[in-house]
Amino acid sequence: MYRKEHPKPQFERKKWENLNGEWEFERDEQNSGEARGLWKKDAVYGEKILVPFCPESRLSGLGYKDFMPSVWYRRTFTVKRLHGERLFLHFGAVDYEAVVYVNGEKCGTHRGGYVSFKIDVTECVKEGENVLCVHVTDDTRSRLVPSGKQSSLYGSYGCFYTRTTGIWQTVWLEWAPQTHIESVRYDPDADAGVLVIRAELVGAGTFAAETSFDGAPTGSASVKTTGGAITLSVPLTEKHLWELGKGGLYDVTLTYGEDRVKSYFGLRKIEYRDMKFYLNGRSVFQRLILDQGFYPDGIYTAPSDEELLADIVRAKAAGFNGARLHEKVFEERYLYHCDKEGYIVWGEYPNWGLDLSYADAVYPVLNEWLEEMERDYNHPSIVGWCPFNETWDIDGRKQNDIILETVYRASKALDKTRPVIDTSGNYHVVTDIYDVHFYEQDPQKFAEIFKTLGESGEFEDFMPRQQYKKGQHFFVSEYGGTAWSAENGWGYGNAPKSEEEWFERVRALTDALLDNPKIFAFCYTQLTDVEQEKNGLYTYDRKPKFDVKKLCAIFSRKAAAEE
C-alpha cells in the first residue's frame, strides 16, 4: 500500500482505515456503465489499479494516457460492528465527477476534481463484507470542466501536461460517535494570545479544547451546547509565534462527548500595508517559487509523504521561503508540511480549461473554490488566495468580468483575514494585490519595466483592460523561467551559452525586484521541469541543475522592502 499516512493532519480521529491499494478498474469508453450495471457486485471489471494513483500514471500499474471520459473502481471492505457510530467514507480528490455506490446503493455524489469530500455511508453498510464502487466521469475538453495544466489534446504540449482521471488522493473510512464534531475553524489572535474556535457540532454535549506547545499545556476552555454552530475562546498561557523557516505549531485536542479529534494551529499575524508584507509585525519579502505539483511517476500524486516534504526542502535550500501553488489544489498533507516548515504559500485554483467568456463558467469554479477555502482556512502557511490565473480572452471573446468580481467578493466574505487576488497576471477586475507576469529576459529592459513603479508609483500593463492604482501592493508573481538546456523541450528566452551567463542573467533579473522598495514579493518560474517545460531549477526527477548554494545566494539576499 502506498500513502499510508493519515490524509488530514488537522482533523484526525484515532479510528480510521486506509482504503488505498489494489482496486478493480474498468474503462467505460462510451459512458454506458450505469446502464450495463457496473455498480453491481457481479459485474466484470477487466483491470487492476493501485489507488491513489491516477490510471495515466506509472505507479497506478496502468500508465494509460489516452482520454478516459468514464471509469469505474471497485473494492471490498469489512465492517465488524458499528456500535451506534457513524461511518464516513472520505475521498482526498476525484477528478472530476464521482458517483459512489455501497452494496449496490447510490449513497453520494461530488463534482469537482481537486477538493476533499466525505459521504455518510452508515445506512448503506452491513456487518461483514461490503462492496464499494465509484463511477467517475471527466471531460477535460469541456469548457465547463476546470482542469488546470492537464492537456486537452492527445499528448502534452507547451505548458499543458499529462491528464489525471479519477481517484488521485487517499480514500479512507472514519468512524465517529453519533454526537460528534463536524468541523472547526481557527482564528488565532497573536496580539491577544487567544485562539478563537468556531465549531459545527452534531448532538448535545460539552465541547472542550486543550492546547499545548512542545508537550506543555498552554490553555483550555469548554462550553455546554445543544449542538450546531458555536464559538469558543481559549486564552493561551504562553505565546509562541509561527515564524518563517521555523514554523512553530500548537497541538490541539478537541472533545465532544465521546468524540476526540487531534489537531493543531499556528499563532501568527499577517498584514499587508505600506506596500509591504508583515509577519508578526516585521516586514518580510516573499521569495516564492512556482510549484506545479507534478511528479514523473505519480503525475498529480506524490509517491510518498516524504516526497511532499522534500520539494519544500529543495525550495528552501535554493533560497525561497514559499511558493505559488500553481493551477492545482495541493493535498492537505503538503500544507501540513508547509505549516511545520514555516513555508508560506498562496492557495490557488486550477481555473484553466474554463472559458470565462461564458457566464455559466462561474458555477463550476465558485462551488469548488469555496470548498477549497473552507478546507484549507486553518493552515497558517497560507498567506493569500488566488482563484484565477491568466484569464485570457478566447477567440475574440472577452473574459466575463462579473465572474471574477463575484468569486472575489465571495472569497472576501468567507475569509476576511487574507488578501485575495482576483486573477494572477491578467486581467484584473477587483483585487487586493496587483500582480503581473513578466518573462522579459533582457535584464536592462526588465529593470526599466518596473523603474517608474519605484519613482512615481505608476505602472502600465494591458491598459486599458487593467490599470495599476498608485499605492497598491505590487507582486511580480511570475518571472524568470530562463532556459538552460531545453533539449526536447522549452524554456523562456534564448538559452545562455554558459552556466556563468545563466547565473548572471537570473541574478540581474532578481536584483531588479529585490532592489525595488515598492515590490513586496516575487515568484520565480519554476521549482522543477514538468515534462516538456524545462525551465526548472531542478529536473523533473528532482535532480539539481545548478549549484544550489549559488541559487540561494541570488534569491535569499535582503530586499529593499524588508527589515
N, C-alpha and C positions, 0 to 999 in steps of 0.2 A: 504493500500500500504506500502510495506517495502522499505527501502533505498530511501528516498525522496530527499536527498541532491544532489546538483549538482555533477556529477561524475568527472568533470575536473576542479579543482580549479585554475589551472594555465592558463586556457584559457576559460573564462566564459562570454558568451553573456547573456543579460537580457532576451531575448525572446527564451524560450525553454519549452519543455513539456516532463515530465517523463512518459514513457510507461510501467513502472513496474506495477505489479498487476496480475489479473487473465487473463490468455490466454487459448484458446483451445489447446489441446495437443493430438497427436496421435503417438503411437509407430508403426514403419514401419519395422517389423522384417525381411522381405525379400527385403527391399530396392526397392520396386516396386511402391512407391507413386507417382513418376513422371509419370509413365505410367498410373496409376489409376486416375490421375488428382487431387491429394490432394491440389494443389495450387489454385484450382477453388473455387469460393465463396460458391457454394452449396455443396461442399464435406463434408462428415460426419466425424467429429472428436469425439472420444469416451471418452475423459477425459479432466479435467481442471488442470491447473498448475499455481502456483504462481511464476512469474518471479520477481527477477533474480535468483531464486534458482534452482539448477540442479534437475532433476527428481529422482536422488538417495537420495536426502536429505529429512529429515522430514519436513523442512519448505516449501518445494515445494508443500506439500499436497499429494505427491505420495509415496515417500520412496521405489521406485522400484530399486533394487540393481543388477539385472542381466545385462548382456551385452545388449546394445541397439545400433546396428550398424547404425540405421537410425531413426530419429524422426522429427516430424513436429509441428510447432507452428502457431497459427493464432489469430489475434485480429483485431478490427477496430479502426480507429482514425478519427477525424473530422478536416477538413481544412476549415476555413471560407473564407478568401481571401489571396492570396499571395502578392498582391500589388507590383508585379515586383521583389519579393525577391527570393532567392534560399532557398530550403528546404533540409536540410541534415538529414539523418537517421543515428544515432550513435549506435554502439554496444560496450559495455565495453570489453566483451570477449565472444566468442562462440567456444566451443570445439567439433569438430575440423574444418570441412569444411562446410561453410554456403553458401546457395543459397537463395537470397532474392527476393520475388515477391511482387509487389504492384499492386492491382487491376488486378491480373492475368498476369501481365507483369514481366518477369525476368529483374531486374534492377541492380543486382550486386552480386558479389561473394567474398568470402575471405577464404583463407586457413591459418590455424594456430590457436591453441586453447587458446592463452594467451594474445594476444595484441589487443588493441582497433582498430576499423576501422569505417569509415563512407562511406555512399553512397549518392550521389546527386540524390534525387528522384523527383526533381521539375517537370520533364516532365512526370512523371508517376502518379502524384496525380491529383485530381479534387476537385472542391468545394463540400463540404458536406462530406459524409461518405466514407472512403477509407478502403480497406481490405489489411492487411499486413500478408504475410505468410513467414515463414522461414523454410527451409529444412536443416537439419544438419546430416552429416554422420561422424562417429567416430569409427575407428577400433583400439582400444587400443593394440591389439595383433599384429598389423603390425609393421615390423621393420623400416618403414618409417614414423611412427607417434610418435613424441616426446610426452611423457605422464607423465614425472616426476615420482612421487611416486604413481601413480594410478596403481592398481593391474591388471595384465594381466591374473590372474586366477579368478575363480568364486568369491572367497572370499578374504579378506585381509590376508596377511601373512608377516612375517619378518618385513621389513621396507617399505612395499607396502600396500596401504590403499584403501578405497572405491573410486571408479571411479567418475568422473564428466563428464556428457554428455550434450552437447547443451549449451544453454544460461546460463551463471553463473555470469554475471555482468549486470549493469543497461543498459536498452535500452531507447533512448530518441530522440526527434526531436529538431532541432535547425534551426532557421530562420536567414538568413544573407542577406545583400544587394548584388546586382549584383557586385558592387565594394566592395571588402572585403579583410580581412586579412586571408590568408590561413594557415600560420604557422609562429612561431617566434622561434629564438634560441638565448639564452642569454650567453654572455661571460663576466661576471663581472671581472674587473681588480681592485683587492683590493689595490695594490700598488699605482696605479694612481688615484683611486677613480672615475672610469669611468665604465659605463655599455655599452657594445657593443651589439647591437641588429642586428641580421641577419634575415630578414623577407622575406617571399614569399607572394606576393601581386597579386590580380586579379583586373584588371582595372586600370584606371589612376586617380590620386588624390594626396593629401598631406597626408603623413604618419607621425604621431606625437606620441611621447611617453612622459608621465608625470610621475615622480616618487615621492613617499612620504614615510615618516617613522613616524609611530605613528600619522598619520594625518597631519604632517607638510611637505610642499613641499620641495623636495630635488633636483630638476633639471628637465629640459625638453629639447626636441630637435625635429625638424621636417625636412622633406625633400619632395620636389615635385618629382613625379615619374610617369612614364607611366606603372608601374607595374613590375612583375617579381621578381627577386632576388635583394634586396637592403641591404645596411649596414648603420646603424645609430648609432652614438656615443652620449651618454648622460652624460655629466660631472656632478658629484654628488657634491652638495654644502656641504653635511655632510657625514662623513664616519661612518657607524655602522656595525661592523663586525659580521658575523654569527658565533656563538660560540657553543661548545659542552654543552649540557644540558640546554642551554638558547634559542637557535635559534636566532631570530632577522631578520625579513623579511621586505624588502621594498615592498610597493604596487606599481603597475604599471597600468596606464590606457593607452591603445593603441587605436588610432583612425585612420580611413582611410575612407575619405568621410563620409558616414552616419554610417559606421560600428564602433562599440565601444566594446572593449574587456577588461575585468578585469583580471589582472594577478599579479604576484609577483616574486621576486628573492631574493637570499641571496648573500651577498658580503663576500666572503671568499677566502683564498688562501690555496691550499693543495700542499704539496711537499713530495716526497719520496727520501730521500738522507741520506747518512751516516748510512744506515741500520735502519733508524728511519722514523716515520711518523710525519710530521709537519703540524699543522693547524695554519694559520696566524703567521707563524714564530716560533711557540712554539712546541716542541716535545711532542706528546701525545701518550699514549698507547691505542691501540684499544682493548677494552674489549667487545667482541662480544658474542652474544648468537645465537645459531642455531634456526631459526624460520621457520617452515614448512607451516604456514598459513592454517592449517586445523581447522575446527570447528565442534563440535559434532552434531549440529542441521542444519548447512548450508553446511558442507563439505568444499568446496573451498571458500564459500561466507560467510563473517561475517554477523551475523544477524542485525547489526546496525553499523552506523558510530562510535558511542560511543565505541563499542567493538573493533574496529580497534585501536583507541587511547588507550584503556585500556591495550592491550597487550604491547604497548610501555611503559606505566606507570609501569606495572608489572616488565618488564625487568629492567628499571631504578631503581626501588625500591630494586632489588636484586643485584645491583652494576654494571650493564652493561651500556655502553654508545653507543651501536649499535648492529647490527645484520647482520648475513648472511641470506639473503632471499633465502631459500634453495629449489632448484628444483621446482621453481614456479615463475612466473612473478606476483608480487603483484599489486593490483589495485592502481590507481593514488590517491585515497583518503587516502590510507595508507601512501604513500610517502609524501603527503601534511602534515600529522600529524608528520612524521619524520622531515620534514623541520621546522615545528613550534616548535617542542620539542628540536631541536638540537641533533638529534639522527642519528648517521652515519650508513650507510648500504652499502652492496655490491650488485649491480644489477646482478642477475644470471638468468639462463635459465633452463627449465626442460628437459634436454637432454636425461634422462633415457627413455628407450623404443626404441631409435635409435640404430641400430647395426653399429657401426663406423668402422667395418672391411670392409664394402662395400663403395665404393667411392661415390655412389649416395646419401648417407646419408647427404652429405653436403647441398643438395638443401633445404630440409625442415627446417634445423636449421639456415642456413645463412640468408634466407629471413626474417624469423620472428625475429631472433636475431637483425638484423639491424633495423627492425621496432621498437623493444623494445628500443634500444639505442636512436633512433630518438625521440620516445615518451617521454622518461624519462631524456633526456640530461640536462634539465634546473633545475633539483632538486639539491639543494646544499647538501642535505643529502647523496647523492651517492658519494662515495669516490673511487670506483673502479668497474671494470666489470669482470665477470667470466662466459663465455658461456657454459662451460662443467664442470661436476663433476664426478670424479672417472670413467674415461674412460677405464674400464677393457677390457682385451682381452675376446673374446667369443668363446667357443667351440674350442679352439686351434687357432683361427684366431686372429692375432694381429690387434690392432686399426690402422686405416689409418692415419699416422702422417700428411699427406698432408692436411687432413680435418682440423685438429687443427691449423696448420700453416696458412691455408687460412682464417679461421674465425678470428684468432688472427690479421692478417695483415689488414683485412677489418675493424676490430674494431678499430685499431690504426689509420686507415685512416679517420674514421668518428669522432673519439674523441681523440685529442692529449693532453687533459688536465688531463686525469685519467689513472692509470695503468690498464693493462689487464693481468689476469691470464688465461693461455690457458686452463688448466683443473685443478680443485681443487683436490689435493691429488695425482693423478697419471693419466696417465703417461705424464710428462711434455715434450714438444717438443720445444717451444719457448715461454718464459714467462717473464714478468716484475718482478713478485714476485714469489719466490719459497715457495710453501706452502705444508704442509704434514698433513695427518690424522693419529693420534696415539691414540689407546684406551687401551694401557697398563694400568693395574690397580694397579700394584705394584709401589708405589711412588719412591722407590730407583732405580728400573730398568728404570722407566720413566725419572728420572733426568739424569741418565747415558747416555741415548739416545742423549740428547742434550748437554752434557758436552763438547764434542770436538768442537761443534759449537762456544762455548764461548772461548775455549782455543786456537784453531788453525784455526778456520774458516772452518773446514771440517765437512761433513755430508754425510752419506751413506744411500741411500734409493732406493730400487728397482733397484740397479745397475745391469747391465749397461744400463737398459732401460731409466733411468733418473739419472742425476748426478748434484749435487749442485755445483755452481760456487762460489768460495770464494768472499765474499763481497756483495753477492746478498741479497736483503731484504728477511727476513725469517718470515713466518707466520704459526703458528700451528692452522690450520683452522678447525680442529675437534679434540676434546679430551674429556675425562670425560665420560658422559653418564652413570655414575655409578648407578648400580641397587640399589633400596631400597626395596620397596615392589612390586614385579613383578608378583603377583598372576594373572593367566590368561594372562600373557604377558611376556615381557623380558626387560632386561637392560644389560649393559656391565659389565662383571665380576661377581664374586660371591657377592651376596648381603651382606653387613656388618651385624653383629649380633646386633648392636645397632645404634641409631641415632648419638651418640657421635663418634662411629667408622666411620660412613659415613662422618661426617663433617671433621674428621681428614684426611681421605683419600683424599677428594676433596680439602682440604686446602693444603696438601702436593703436590698434582699434580699441583695445580695452582701456588704455590710458586716457583716450579721449572721453570715455564715460566716467572713469574714476575721478578725473580731474575737474569735472563739471559739477559745481556745487548745487545745481538745480536738478540733478538726476539722483534719485534715491535707490535705484535698482537696475540691474541688467540681467539678461538671461542669454547665455551662450548656447548656440546650437552646435553640437549636442553631446550627450554623455557617451553613447556608443553608436557605431554604424547600425543601420537597420536594413538588412537585405541589400538592395542596390543603392541605397542612400549612404554613401561612405564619407561622411563628414564628422564622424565621432572622434572623441579623444581616445576612445578605446575601440577595438574591433568588435564585431557583433558577438564573438565568443569571449569577450571581456579581457582581451589582452591589451596592455597599454601600447599605444603607437609612439609615444614620446616620453621623454624623461619627466616623470610625474612631479619631481621636485621643482623643475623649471616651470611647469604649468602652475604649480602652487604659488610660486613667486610672482607670476603675472597676475593671477586672478585674486589673490588674497591681500595684496598690499592696501594700505589705508586709502580710503576715498575722501574727497573733499567734503562730502555730505555726512560724515560720521565723526563721532568724538574719538 
